[in-house]
Amino acid sequence: MTGERYRAFISYSHRDAKIARWLHRKLESYRFPRRLIGRPGPLGPVPARLGPIFRDREEFAAATSLSDAVTRAIAASEALIVVCSPAAAASPWVAREIAAFRAAHPHAPLLLALVDGEPDAAFPALARAGDNEPLAADFRARGDGRRLGLLKLLAGLAGLPLGELVQRDAQRRLRRVTAVTVAALIALLALTASSVVAIRARHEAEQRRQAAEGLVEFMQTDLRERLKAVNRLDVLTAANRRTLAYYSAQDLAELPPDALARRARILHAIGEDDLDRKDDAAAAAAFAEARRTTGALLARMPDDPEMLFTHAQSEFWIGDLAIKRRDPGGAEAAFQAYIALADRLATVAPGDARSLQEVAYANGSLCSARYDMRRTDGLLDLCMRALRAMERVAAMRPGDADALRGLANRHAWVADVYFHRLHDPAAARRHRDREAAIIEDLLHADPANAQLRRKRIWSQRALGLIELETGAVARGEARLAQAIHDLEAIVAGDPANRSLAQTLAEMKQELSEARTREGERR
């Protein structure tokens, strides 16, 4: 190993050896897109491949110091990659390797690859120490996923902007799939010239159709999420339109169920992207076509849970668009259809958490729509149905953060109905207290979660207004003042967020008016 240099050193717990081997292999075998190779960067020219990368074969838990070979490898490495998990956080060997790297290279890149557990429990303490926050890639399925996580590490090691690497990598993959599709098409044309291979030709045509639709789904799912993560959805705009035109011309009676389901998912994604771009007309076309597709799918398989779920999503998006267009009649009709589908889903798949979640979402959607319309007929019943369904989901998934966030949200809606529409502050207080308790429990487990910190502010604001209404003026003013203080800190870190700034101004006005009223009473 004399004189050998390493692009990076991988530190990991022996419990994570399998994924460490996978990561080592992927990092060394990845070939950068041709247009990026040789480009000057902060870490030198971009290479064709990264390497070599050092990974020791196993962790010696009984060792009291690093071996000479490992120490030399750390000294010869340009960066450190820590495979993070609760096991790694508890590993003294990983801690020694981080300390040795920090000592040898105090300003060199340190990259974290989260593979298991939550960040607070998985990131070794030494990895978070120091002035420079390390780059973190979340390899968990609910995080970045393996593909985007790998690209984050590659971008960090090569000194490339993540968005550009994601875009170039996606373009390369699309070119490869397109080349394969074109080659398959040429082969088909040659084969169909002979009637002897007619059966094979039909079979290969079906394979090509599936490959083409698989490419389309990749563009609208995996690629879409990756580009969304780096704010590059503009890259998909033209592809969205071409995909919609292609599918709109299809005879739904000829498509197999899996193709129909794929078509519907793609149309939902297209419509959601159109809404993000404020293109309501394009979104309406996508959602209408999706509903036509899922309706045909459900007609073929009326009791299939997956078909019921897929058609329910179409009705949700139609209703959501109607809300944005200020069309209360359209929203009411779509959400009523959504509720009917969710109830059928719960009937054919009783006891399934996803079915109950759809019951909660469907009733909650109509609850919020009627609340915004200032309609009180059936309002509380809708909101309570949503709450009871979400309570069952949370009971079936104990400790699940998503289920608990959904439950807190349902308590908040019931509280708003009691307070602002039914004028029952005591009932509103009970539900706001329950919401606040859930949020505090979630924050205790995930104190750095920015979304939860904001939810606590909205919860405390609502509790403060209830206290002002019920005569607990001092407590209400103190609670509002604390919520304002907390929101000011968030706005200071995100000064371009006009929505937060507007909410802060409204809260200050509420507190000012409360103090004025109190002064007049004195």
Phi, psi and omega per residue, in radians:
M1 nan 0.060 -3.091
T2 -1.066 2.175 3.069
G3 1.386 -0.120 -3.093
E4 -1.363 2.416 3.121
R5 -1.918 2.608 3.140
Y6 -2.111 2.452 3.090
R7 -1.193 -0.593 3.135
A8 -2.786 2.779 3.078
F9 -2.056 2.218 3.126
I10 -1.709 2.095 3.100
S11 -1.873 2.308 -3.059
Y12 -2.761 2.782 3.021
S13 -1.419 2.619 -3.128
H14 -1.078 -0.393 3.086
R15 -1.203 -0.377 -3.140
D16 -1.799 0.364 -3.057
A17 -1.065 -0.654 -3.081
K18 -1.100 -0.868 -3.126
I19 -1.270 -0.478 3.068
A20 -1.129 -0.714 3.082
R21 -1.100 -0.747 3.114
W22 -1.066 -0.794 -3.129
L23 -1.098 -0.744 3.113
H24 -1.014 -0.822 -3.109
R25 -1.136 -0.750 -3.112
K26 -1.178 -0.712 -3.134
L27 -1.118 -0.766 -3.088
E28 -1.327 -0.457 -3.081
S29 -1.621 -0.218 -3.093
Y30 -1.201 2.269 3.087
R31 -1.835 2.150 -3.110
F32 -1.181 2.581 3.086
P33 -0.930 2.466 -3.016
R34 -0.959 -0.651 -3.067
R35 -1.243 -0.226 3.140
L36 -1.719 -0.337 -3.052
I37 -1.146 2.281 3.119
G38 1.540 -0.124 -3.131
R39 -1.169 2.313 3.110
P40 -1.131 2.501 3.117
G41 -2.611 3.047 -3.125
P42 -1.090 -0.356 3.126
L43 -1.907 0.313 -3.134
G44 1.777 3.110 3.141
P45 -1.066 2.511 3.121
V46 -1.218 2.156 -3.114
P47 -1.419 2.930 3.024
A48 -1.185 -0.715 3.080
R49 -2.448 2.658 3.045
L50 -1.486 2.461 3.076
G51 2.757 2.846 -0.124
P52 -1.329 2.780 3.086
I53 -2.099 2.312 -3.052
F54 -1.597 2.307 3.008
R55 -2.475 2.021 3.117
D56 -1.246 2.734 -2.948
R57 -1.297 -0.563 -3.135
E58 -2.784 2.818 3.128
E59 -1.605 2.281 3.111
F60 -1.684 1.618 -3.000
A61 -1.090 -0.469 -3.079
A62 -1.509 -0.117 -3.079
A63 -1.217 2.618 3.119
T64 -1.846 -0.195 3.105
S65 -2.663 2.841 -3.138
L66 -1.261 2.545 3.082
S67 -1.232 2.806 3.120
D68 -1.061 -0.683 -3.112
A69 -1.100 -0.770 3.138
V70 -1.167 -0.741 3.126
T71 -1.046 -0.759 3.115
R72 -1.147 -0.665 3.130
A73 -1.132 -0.706 3.098
I74 -1.097 -0.774 3.139
A75 -1.106 -0.492 -3.086
A76 -1.658 0.114 -3.079
S77 -1.765 2.459 -3.116
E78 -1.489 -0.330 -3.121
A79 -2.646 2.834 3.103
L80 -2.140 2.257 3.035
I81 -1.942 2.148 3.123
V82 -1.878 2.077 3.056
V83 -1.385 1.890 -2.936
C84 -1.684 2.315 3.076
S85 -2.827 2.935 3.048
P86 -0.974 -0.613 3.111
A87 -1.147 -0.701 3.124
A88 -1.177 -0.689 3.140
A89 -1.090 -0.534 -3.127
A90 -1.604 -0.051 -3.039
S91 -1.465 2.080 3.073
P92 -1.157 -0.505 3.136
W93 -1.141 -0.792 3.096
V94 -1.074 -0.735 3.132
A95 -1.053 -0.726 3.132
R96 -1.131 -0.699 -3.137
E97 -1.152 -0.694 3.089
I98 -1.112 -0.794 -3.137
A99 -1.070 -0.734 3.139
A100 -1.133 -0.688 -3.142
F101 -1.203 -0.750 3.105
R102 -1.018 -0.709 -3.125
A103 -1.194 -0.693 -3.094
A104 -1.373 -0.590 -3.053
H105 -2.399 1.325 -3.040
P106 -1.097 -0.391 -3.085
H107 -1.990 0.125 -3.106
A108 -1.395 2.757 -3.110
P109 -1.106 2.394 3.032
L110 -2.163 2.074 -3.034
L111 -2.049 2.393 -3.099
L112 -1.906 2.280 3.104
A113 -1.995 1.725 -3.104
L114 -1.368 2.030 -3.086
V115 -1.994 -0.296 -3.097
D116 -2.799 2.596 3.092
G117 1.374 -3.091 3.108
E118 -1.669 2.696 -3.065
P119 -0.912 -0.767 -3.088
D120 -1.077 -0.559 -3.107
A121 -1.658 -0.229 -3.024
A122 -1.858 -0.479 -3.097
F123 -1.403 2.105 3.071
P124 -0.999 2.499 -3.074
A125 -1.013 -0.749 -3.121
L126 -1.121 -0.484 -3.127
A127 -1.219 -0.450 -3.130
R128 -1.643 -0.100 -3.119
A129 -1.358 2.766 3.091
G130 1.767 3.032 -3.066
D131 -1.420 -0.572 -3.064
N132 -1.615 2.084 3.130
E133 -1.274 2.221 -3.098
P134 -1.227 2.697 3.045
L135 -1.271 2.334 -3.118
A136 -2.119 2.316 3.078
A137 -2.067 2.217 -3.073
D138 -1.677 1.803 -3.092
F139 -1.460 -0.056 -3.126
R140 -1.184 2.675 -3.109
A141 -1.063 -0.597 -3.127
R142 -1.486 -0.014 3.095
G143 -1.830 -2.236 3.124
D144 -1.237 -0.467 -2.992
G145 1.455 2.910 -3.039
R146 -1.160 -0.706 -3.056
R147 -1.163 -0.923 -3.123
L148 -1.177 -0.623 3.087
G149 -1.051 -0.754 3.106
L150 -1.084 -0.757 -3.140
L151 -1.110 -0.611 3.096
K152 -1.085 -0.782 3.124
L153 -1.139 -0.751 3.141
L154 -1.075 -0.739 3.118
A155 -1.104 -0.722 3.124
G156 -1.136 -0.682 -3.123
L157 -1.287 -0.536 -3.099
A158 -1.658 -0.116 -3.129
G159 1.253 0.630 -3.117
L160 -1.908 2.611 2.986
P161 -1.129 2.350 -3.081
L162 -1.062 -0.770 -3.101
G163 -1.014 -0.708 -3.125
E164 -1.205 -0.718 3.136
L165 -1.136 -0.728 3.113
V166 -1.051 -0.792 -3.108
Q167 -1.134 -0.815 -3.130
R168 -1.122 -0.710 3.134
D169 -1.114 -0.735 3.131
A170 -1.146 -0.721 3.117
Q171 -1.071 -0.718 3.129
R172 -1.117 -0.761 3.126
R173 -1.106 -0.694 3.119
L174 -1.138 -0.694 3.111
R175 -1.092 -0.708 -3.136
R176 -1.123 -0.793 -3.136
V177 -1.142 -0.682 3.115
T178 -1.099 -0.740 3.133
A179 -1.084 -0.728 3.111
V180 -1.108 -0.732 3.141
T181 -1.112 -0.761 3.123
V182 -1.100 -0.757 3.119
A183 -1.078 -0.699 3.118
A184 -1.139 -0.649 3.121
L185 -1.120 -0.757 3.103
I186 -1.062 -0.757 3.114
A187 -1.076 -0.673 3.140
L188 -1.115 -0.775 -3.138
L189 -1.031 -0.670 3.120
A190 -1.202 -0.708 -3.081
L191 -1.237 -0.647 -3.095
T192 -1.244 -0.184 3.081
A193 -1.157 -0.308 -3.108
S194 -2.060 2.242 3.119
S195 -1.190 -0.306 -3.127
V196 -1.102 -0.545 -3.071
V197 -1.874 0.449 -3.086
A198 -1.064 -0.752 -3.121
I199 -1.133 -0.753 3.111
R200 -1.098 -0.680 -3.134
A201 -1.084 -0.752 3.122
R202 -1.099 -0.702 3.128
H203 -1.105 -0.773 -3.129
E204 -1.217 -0.556 3.074
A205 -1.078 -0.719 3.103
E206 -1.140 -0.697 3.096
Q207 -1.086 -0.702 -3.140
R208 -1.181 -0.661 3.094
R209 -1.064 -0.763 3.125
Q210 -1.144 -0.677 3.112
A211 -1.130 -0.731 3.134
A212 -1.129 -0.754 3.130
E213 -1.219 -0.550 3.044
G214 -1.113 -0.683 3.084
L215 -1.118 -0.751 3.127
V216 -1.080 -0.753 3.141
E217 -1.161 -0.649 3.057
F218 -1.023 -0.750 -3.140
M219 -1.099 -0.629 -3.029
Q220 -1.678 -0.063 3.122
T221 -2.104 -1.430 -3.077
D222 -1.037 -0.916 -3.114
L223 -1.108 -0.695 3.135
R224 -1.041 -0.776 -3.137
E225 -1.159 -0.663 3.134
R226 -1.156 -0.771 3.130
L227 -1.200 -0.586 3.096
K228 -1.122 -0.640 -3.132
A229 -1.119 -0.473 -3.140
V230 -1.976 0.328 3.039
N231 1.027 0.788 3.123
R232 -2.175 0.730 3.104
L233 -1.182 -0.294 3.114
D234 -1.039 -0.486 -3.132
V235 -1.092 -0.490 -3.070
L236 -1.617 -0.058 -3.033
T237 -1.029 -0.889 -3.133
A238 -1.118 -0.719 3.127
A239 -1.106 -0.649 3.099
N240 -1.014 -0.811 -3.104
R241 -1.149 -0.730 3.135
R242 -1.151 -0.696 3.124
T243 -1.105 -0.760 -3.137
L244 -1.114 -0.736 3.126
A245 -1.101 -0.697 3.138
Y246 -1.090 -0.847 -3.062
Y247 -1.280 -0.536 -3.116
S248 -1.110 -0.442 -3.119
A249 -1.524 -0.033 -3.059
Q250 -1.388 2.573 2.999
D251 -1.495 1.898 -3.038
L252 -1.076 -0.491 -3.119
A253 -1.172 -0.344 -3.094
E254 -1.636 -0.233 -3.073
L255 -1.509 2.409 3.069
P256 -1.231 2.799 -3.080
P257 -0.976 -0.692 -3.115
D258 -1.140 -0.606 3.105
A259 -1.207 -0.677 3.094
L260 -1.101 -0.763 3.135
A261 -1.106 -0.722 3.114
R262 -1.108 -0.744 3.117
R263 -1.025 -0.757 -3.132
A264 -1.124 -0.773 3.139
R265 -1.072 -0.698 3.139
I266 -1.141 -0.749 -3.139
L267 -1.145 -0.662 3.054
H268 -1.050 -0.783 -3.132
A269 -1.121 -0.722 3.114
I270 -1.069 -0.821 -3.134
G271 -1.088 -0.699 3.116
E272 -1.108 -0.723 3.095
D273 -1.108 -0.685 3.108
D274 -1.093 -0.700 3.098
L275 -1.095 -0.702 3.116
D276 -1.074 -0.541 -3.139
R277 -1.594 0.139 3.128
K278 1.115 0.461 3.111
D279 -1.761 1.415 -3.050
D280 -1.143 -0.616 -3.114
A281 -1.126 -0.781 3.117
A282 -1.143 -0.691 3.111
A283 -1.086 -0.723 3.139
A284 -1.067 -0.719 3.122
A285 -1.116 -0.745 -3.130
A286 -1.141 -0.793 -3.100
F287 -1.204 -0.634 3.101
A288 -1.125 -0.732 3.111
E289 -1.170 -0.637 3.089
A290 -1.103 -0.733 -3.138
R291 -1.166 -0.645 3.060
R292 -1.064 -0.730 -3.132
T293 -1.156 -0.901 -3.079
T294 -1.210 -0.501 3.061
G295 -1.129 -0.750 3.092
A296 -1.128 -0.664 3.134
L297 -1.127 -0.771 -3.125
L298 -1.202 -0.569 3.110
A299 -1.097 -0.565 3.112
R300 -1.319 -0.643 -3.022
M301 -2.324 1.252 -2.963
P302 -1.147 -0.354 -3.104
D303 -1.957 0.244 3.135
D304 -1.454 2.133 -3.096
P305 -0.991 -0.679 -3.103
E306 -1.176 -0.656 3.122
M307 -1.207 -0.697 3.074
L308 -1.074 -0.771 -3.138
F309 -1.085 -0.794 -3.086
T310 -1.117 -0.755 3.127
H311 -1.180 -0.593 3.087
A312 -1.055 -0.654 3.122
Q313 -1.138 -0.627 3.091
S314 -1.076 -0.790 3.134
E315 -1.124 -0.660 3.104
F316 -1.039 -0.844 -3.081
W317 -1.149 -0.624 3.067
I318 -1.069 -0.777 3.121
G319 -1.160 -0.714 3.132
D320 -1.077 -0.718 3.105
L321 -1.145 -0.689 3.115
A322 -1.071 -0.681 3.081
I323 -1.050 -0.823 -3.124
K324 -1.125 -0.495 3.121
R325 -1.565 0.090 -3.132
R326 0.998 0.838 3.129
D327 -2.019 1.464 -3.045
P328 -1.090 -0.627 3.133
G329 -1.136 -0.756 3.108
G330 -1.129 -0.687 3.126
A331 -1.155 -0.758 3.141
E332 -1.040 -0.811 -3.102
A333 -1.129 -0.778 -3.105
A334 -1.160 -0.742 -3.108
F335 -1.265 -0.543 3.026
Q336 -1.112 -0.712 3.082
A337 -1.133 -0.657 3.107
Y338 -1.079 -0.766 3.128
I339 -1.091 -0.763 -3.132
A340 -1.073 -0.715 3.127
L341 -1.190 -0.699 3.121
A342 -1.123 -0.689 3.103
D343 -1.132 -0.704 3.082
R344 -1.119 -0.702 3.120
L345 -1.072 -0.737 3.129
A346 -1.169 -0.461 3.120
T347 -1.323 -0.755 -3.099
V348 -1.424 -0.353 3.101
A349 -2.264 1.123 -3.082
P350 -1.156 2.505 3.118
G351 1.374 0.018 3.124
D352 -1.513 2.258 -3.063
A353 -1.076 -0.680 -3.134
R354 -1.121 -0.671 3.119
S355 -1.079 -0.812 3.126
L356 -1.130 -0.633 3.111
Q357 -1.088 -0.702 3.101
E358 -1.142 -0.655 3.059
V359 -1.039 -0.752 3.119
A360 -1.126 -0.818 -3.115
Y361 -1.113 -0.735 -3.086
A362 -1.141 -0.877 3.121
N363 -1.148 -0.643 3.098
G364 -1.133 -0.621 3.124
S365 -1.115 -0.793 3.129
L366 -1.246 -0.590 3.053
C367 -1.000 -0.885 -3.104
S368 -1.174 -0.608 3.124
A369 -1.136 -0.810 3.135
R370 -1.189 -0.604 3.077
Y371 -1.030 -0.834 -3.136
D372 -1.137 -0.512 3.098
M373 -1.402 -0.087 -3.076
R374 1.085 0.607 3.040
R375 -1.687 2.331 3.140
T376 -1.870 -0.125 -3.126
D377 -1.200 2.051 3.136
G378 1.229 0.099 -3.025
L379 -1.130 -0.897 -3.099
L380 -1.121 -0.665 -3.140
D381 -1.086 -0.728 3.112
L382 -1.085 -0.825 -3.102
C383 -1.140 -0.659 3.137
M384 -1.237 -0.623 3.062
R385 -1.071 -0.736 3.117
A386 -1.104 -0.734 -3.138
L387 -1.119 -0.816 -3.102
R388 -1.107 -0.687 3.118
A389 -1.129 -0.725 -3.127
M390 -1.233 -0.533 3.036
E391 -1.074 -0.693 3.120
R392 -1.184 -0.671 3.095
V393 -1.074 -0.806 -3.136
A394 -1.103 -0.618 3.111
A395 -1.200 -0.569 3.127
M396 -1.362 -0.381 -3.126
R397 -2.161 1.152 -3.063
P398 -1.018 2.294 3.110
G399 1.430 -0.073 -3.121
D400 -1.264 2.095 -3.043
A401 -1.115 -0.704 -3.134
D402 -1.111 -0.745 3.126
A403 -1.130 -0.692 3.134
L404 -1.200 -0.666 3.069
R405 -1.101 -0.717 3.093
G406 -1.095 -0.682 3.125
L407 -1.153 -0.756 3.100
A408 -1.045 -0.715 -3.141
N409 -1.107 -0.700 3.132
R410 -1.161 -0.699 3.060
H411 -1.059 -0.670 -3.141
A412 -1.102 -0.741 -3.141
W413 -1.158 -0.741 3.109
V414 -1.073 -0.719 3.120
A415 -1.070 -0.752 3.132
D416 -1.115 -0.680 3.105
V417 -1.093 -0.814 3.119
Y418 -1.080 -0.753 -3.002
F419 -1.379 -0.863 -2.992
H420 -1.610 -0.388 -3.086
R421 -1.956 -0.647 -3.099
L422 -1.813 -0.112 3.056
H423 0.960 0.857 3.112
D424 -2.164 1.421 -3.056
P425 -1.125 -0.513 -3.138
A426 -1.130 -0.786 3.104
A427 -1.156 -0.685 3.112
A428 -1.054 -0.702 -3.118
R429 -1.087 -0.698 -3.126
R430 -1.060 -0.748 -3.112
H431 -1.308 -0.604 3.089
R432 -1.173 -0.650 3.085
D433 -1.096 -0.701 3.130
R434 -1.168 -0.731 3.093
E435 -1.033 -0.820 -3.102
A436 -1.069 -0.688 3.139
A437 -1.125 -0.717 3.126
I438 -1.123 -0.768 -3.129
I439 -1.092 -0.716 3.125
E440 -1.110 -0.698 3.098
D441 -1.097 -0.732 3.133
L442 -1.156 -0.705 3.126
L443 -1.184 -0.564 3.090
H444 -1.085 -0.643 3.124
A445 -1.427 -0.435 -3.074
D446 -2.470 1.238 -3.002
P447 -1.158 -0.330 -3.103
A448 -1.593 0.037 -3.059
N449 -1.267 1.942 -3.070
A450 -1.153 -0.658 -3.138
Q451 -1.111 -0.728 3.121
L452 -1.174 -0.632 3.111
R453 -1.098 -0.670 3.094
R454 -1.178 -0.719 3.129
K455 -1.065 -0.628 3.095
R456 -1.119 -0.668 3.116
I457 -1.094 -0.822 -3.132
W458 -1.104 -0.662 3.132
S459 -1.128 -0.787 -3.137
Q460 -1.173 -0.615 3.073
R461 -1.066 -0.833 -3.125
A462 -1.096 -0.725 3.101
L463 -1.111 -0.678 3.110
G464 -1.080 -0.737 3.127
L465 -1.152 -0.645 3.091
I466 -1.124 -0.748 3.136
E467 -1.122 -0.686 3.077
L468 -1.080 -0.708 -3.116
E469 -1.170 -0.585 -3.057
T470 -1.669 0.146 3.050
G471 1.650 -0.071 3.087
A472 -1.488 1.138 -2.940
V473 -1.116 -0.799 -3.084
A474 -1.081 -0.794 3.123
R475 -1.127 -0.713 -3.134
G476 -1.117 -0.766 3.125
E477 -1.135 -0.712 3.133
A478 -1.127 -0.698 -3.129
R479 -1.176 -0.730 3.096
L480 -1.110 -0.730 3.141
A481 -1.082 -0.712 3.121
Q482 -1.168 -0.710 3.114
A483 -1.096 -0.698 3.102
I484 -1.109 -0.772 3.126
H485 -1.030 -0.771 -3.129
D486 -1.153 -0.689 -3.129
L487 -1.247 -0.586 3.091
E488 -1.029 -0.675 3.125
A489 -1.131 -0.669 3.125
I490 -1.216 -0.765 3.139
V491 -1.094 -0.636 3.116
A492 -1.080 -0.565 3.122
G493 -1.512 -0.150 -3.137
D494 -2.467 1.121 -3.014
P495 -1.135 -0.339 -3.114
A496 -1.442 -0.131 -3.091
N497 -1.418 1.725 -3.075
R498 -1.201 -0.597 -3.124
S499 -1.096 -0.778 3.112
L500 -1.138 -0.692 3.136
A501 -1.105 -0.696 3.116
Q502 -1.136 -0.744 3.111
T503 -1.097 -0.708 3.110
L504 -1.067 -0.746 3.123
A505 -1.097 -0.698 3.122
E506 -1.121 -0.716 -3.136
M507 -1.154 -0.697 3.101
K508 -1.114 -0.664 3.103
Q509 -1.137 -0.710 3.113
E510 -1.070 -0.756 -3.141
L511 -1.182 -0.710 3.137
S512 -1.086 -0.768 -3.140
E513 -1.141 -0.659 3.119
A514 -1.107 -0.755 -3.140
R515 -1.187 -0.601 3.092
T516 -1.130 -0.794 3.124
R517 -1.076 -0.706 3.138
E518 -1.134 -0.683 3.117
G519 -1.138 -0.657 3.127
E520 -1.171 -0.631 3.124
R521 -1.165 -0.547 3.134
R522 -1.309 nan nan
